[in-house]
C-alpha cells in the first residue's frame, strides 16, 4: 500500500484537473489561483484559425458556391 501511495499521490498531484481550470493540484498547492478565463483568448484564437483553415478546403460534396 505504501508503495502504491508513493506512486499515486505524485501522479495525481501533477496532472491537470478540469475543476482547477487545467492547473495541477501541485500548482494550486504552490499558490497559483485557478482562473476560469485563463484559456479564453487561446480558445478564441483556435476557433478563428479553424474557420480560416476550413475556408481554404474544397468540399467535394458541396455546391460550387460554397467552395
C-alpha positions in Angstrom: 0.0 0.0 0.0 2.8 2.4 0.8 4.5 1.7 -2.5 1.2 2.4 -4.3 0.7 5.7 -2.5 4.3 6.8 -3.2 3.4 6.4 -6.9 -0.3 7.5 -6.8 0.0 10.8 -4.9 2.6 12.5 -7.1 0.9 11.0 -10.2 -2.4 12.7 -9.2 -0.9 15.9 -8.0 0.9 16.5 -11.3 -1.9 16.0 -13.7 -4.1 18.9 -14.9 -7.6 18.9 -13.4 -10.7 20.3 -15.0 -12.0 21.5 -11.7 -8.8 23.6 -11.3 -9.2 25.0 -14.9 -6.2 23.0 -16.2 -3.9 23.6 -13.3 -2.5 20.7 -11.4 -3.2 20.2 -7.7 0.5 20.8 -7.1 0.4 24.2 -8.9 -2.6 25.2 -6.7 -0.7 24.0 -3.6 2.2 26.2 -4.7 0.0 29.2 -4.8 -1.4 29.5 -8.3 -5.0 30.7 -8.4 -7.4 28.8 -10.7 -8.9 31.2 -13.2 -11.8 30.0 -15.4 -10.9 32.7 -18.0 -7.2 31.6 -18.3 -7.7 30.0 -21.7 -10.4 32.2 -23.1 -8.1 34.0 -25.6 -6.4 30.8 -26.7 -9.8 29.2 -27.4 -11.0 32.2 -29.3 -7.8 32.2 -31.5 -8.1 28.4 -32.1 -11.7 28.8 -33.3 -10.7 31.6 -35.6 -7.8 29.6 -37.0 -10.2 26.6 -37.6 -12.5 28.8 -39.6 -9.7 30.1 -41.7 -8.3 26.6 -42.4 -11.7 25.2 -43.2 -12.4 28.0 -45.6 -9.3 27.0 -47.6 -10.5 23.4 -48.1 -12.6 22.3 -51.1 -15.6 20.2 -50.2 -16.3 17.6 -52.9 -19.9 17.3 -51.8 -20.7 21.0 -51.5 -22.3 23.1 -54.2 -19.7 25.2 -56.1 -20.9 28.4 -54.5 -19.6 27.1 -51.1 -16.1 26.2 -52.4 
